[in-house]
Amino acid sequence: MAKNIILDDDKVLKKKFNPKNGGYDALEVDAFLDQVRADYFYFLDLSQQADIIRKKIDQLTSKNVDLEALNLQLSRRVKELERLLAKGGTSIENLRKIDRYERQLWALGVDPSKIK
């Protein structure tokens, strides 16, 4: 939410004052305006840095949301795999068990394809 800036550094630098009732010390006013101008540049730089940081925060927040969704999806997948393992293993494990049983049958002289 940026504020509309009325004075920029050039307006501060080029501002002319009309002397009144004895006037003022022009060098003192100029030194003060130089200081105001330097502070203006400092705050302008801070404002630009804040804008960059806000954009980065928005990007990281979006990425965080995506990663949280992915984490939830993967957590569900892990739970499903754990459920399958607790139920009797994965298909690969079951195929390995069948292969071991068939090898044992062959070792006993039984053809596993003939068993009904």
Order of alpha helices (4+ residues) and beta strands (2+ residues): alpha-alpha-alpha
